[in-house]
Amino acid sequence: MTSVIVLKYKRDVDKSTGKIELQGSGAPQVLHVFERTEFSPMLTLFAEALIKHPEADAIIQRTDRDGLVPYNLERKTTDLFRTDPIAAITAMASPFGSPSTAVQRVKQEQEERTSPSGGLRVGYAILADGFGDELYARFDNERLKVECPCCGIWANTVGKHFKMECLNPKCSIFTKHVEFGSPTDKWATFKTADLLAMHSLRYYFPRTWNVGSWISWADLNDKYEQYKKEKASCP
């Protein structure tokens, strides 16, 4: 019998409570138990379980009431959790529809970032891909969420929308309040110097100025020092 990783959870206001099981032949094996956990950290545990069990299928089961139908993740979505869990988690935690639709949206965004023929881009779409004293991260004005620059997972905003609190326990700035700017309802800005002062091992910036989705502290620091030298040399 094919093994399956099953995420079972129920919503408690804006948190989730449940467990992650490995099911197959024999009794289910409980891999993780969580209580009143943010959606993204819950999915992080789900991704870890899928990575540790590469042959298993994936199922998400809401347990809020009887009769809810389990959601069987398609193979592409399951593979994305294993190969690029940040992209999968970001997609699943987004407000843009079903999991499969959201994952496809993230893939399209990634292709557009690297495609020279992705169409005319103007305004903040261009600024967001620029490198300088401020770096851009995605912002969701409706949910008041900002993409954490250290782990890539949607984080909460605090106060007047201009402080971020990341609740991913594996993030280097877990529970710390970090200031950001919000020039639009889709983009937030972080001062590059402030990001470097966090001393995160790596940062999540899937922008055209970055080779991939991630950049190490050392590479970000070198790039910023070079930027400052070039800026100082300008008349």
PyMOL commands that set and color helices and strands:
alter all, ss='L'
color gray80, all
select helices_A, chain A and resi 39-52+75-83+85-92+99-114+124-127+192-197+217-233
alter helices_A, ss='H'
color red, helices_A
select strands_A, chain A and resi 4-12+15-23+29-37+57-62+71-72+134-140+145-147+154-158+163-165+177-179+187-191+202-204+214-216
alter strands_A, ss='S'
color yellow, strands_A
deselect
rebuild
show_as cartoon
